[in-house]
Amino acid sequence: MAVLLLTSATGAPGVTTTALGLALTWPRHVLLADCDRDPAQAVQAGYLRGLEHGGRGLVSLAHLHRDGAALGPEVWRQTLPLTESSEPERRFLPGFTSAGSSRLFEHVWGAVGDALAGLDARGIDVVVDAGRIGVNGLPMGLLAAADAVVLCVRSTLRSLAAAQIHLATLGEQVRALPTTPPVALAVVGPGRPYSAAEISAQFAMPCWLEPAWDPRAAEVLSDGADEPRRFHEAGFMSRIRAEAKGLSERMARGRAHTAAVAGVAS
C-alpha cells in the first residue's frame, strides 16, 4: 500500500478525524498529509494542541520546488511527529498556513504527489486528508498519486445529498487518470438513520470504513480533548484500529494484483 486519499463533498462529515484515526492506528510506518485547500490547521490546533510547525509543511515544499529541488528526499524532513513512538513511526505533514496559499500551489501538486507515492519504497504509507472535493474537483496531481480514494459521508440525508452532487465530478476525474484507483465510502456514524449497506447500495459503491459515532472520543482527535481512561483500547479507537488493519491489507492486495496484471501485459 502507498497512498490513501480521503475526501468529502461538503460540510464536516469527519474527514480529518477519520484520517487522523487511521494514521494513529495504521499497522506500518505512516505519514498523515494535510492537503486540504481550505486551511484550518485542524490537526495542529486540535490533536497536537497548538504544536508549532517550525516552518515545515506544504508551503516549504512549494518553496523548495520553486528553487528546483527534488521533493522526494525533502518531504519526510518537512514533517512533525504525531506520536512519540517510532515503531511504527507516525508523522504529520502540515498544510497551508494562509487562506490564499492553495491558489499558488497548482503547479506543485504533481511533484508533491510523486514525492508522497515515493515514500512506499521506504516502507512508509501515506494517508492524505484532501478536504472537500470542491467545485473544480481535487488536484489532479494529488489524485494521480492515490492508490485508493475514500469519500467520507455521514448517514444523514443532508450529507448524502451533497455527496451525490459532487460524486459526478470525482468520478470524471478518476476516469481521466491513466490508472483508475478504486473509490469507496467511509460512512461516519452508520445507522443515523441509514445503514452503511443502504448507502453503499444507493451509491453503487463499496463501503470500506464505518467509524463509530462517538462525539466524546472523537473530540480527543478533533480538538485535543483529554483522553478518557483506556482511550486507545476502548471501542472507538479499537474499531478504527481494526478497520485500519483491514484497509491496509485490502490495499496491499490491490497493489499486488495491479502489479501482476501489469507484468502479464508487458
Secondary structure, DSSP 4 states (H G I P E B T S, - for coil): --EEEEEESSS-SSHHHHHHHHHHH-SSEEEEEE--SS---HHHHTTTTT---TT-SHHHHHHHHHTT--STTTGGGG-EEEEEEETTEEEEE---SSTTGGGG-TTTHHHHHHHHHHGGGGTEEEEEEEEE--TT-S-HHHHTT-SEEEEEEESSHHHHHHHHHHHHHHHHHHHTSSS---EEEEEESTTSSS-HHHHHHHHT--EEE-----HHHHHHHHH-PPPPTTTTTSHHHHHHHHHHHHHHHHHHHHHHHHHHHHHHH-
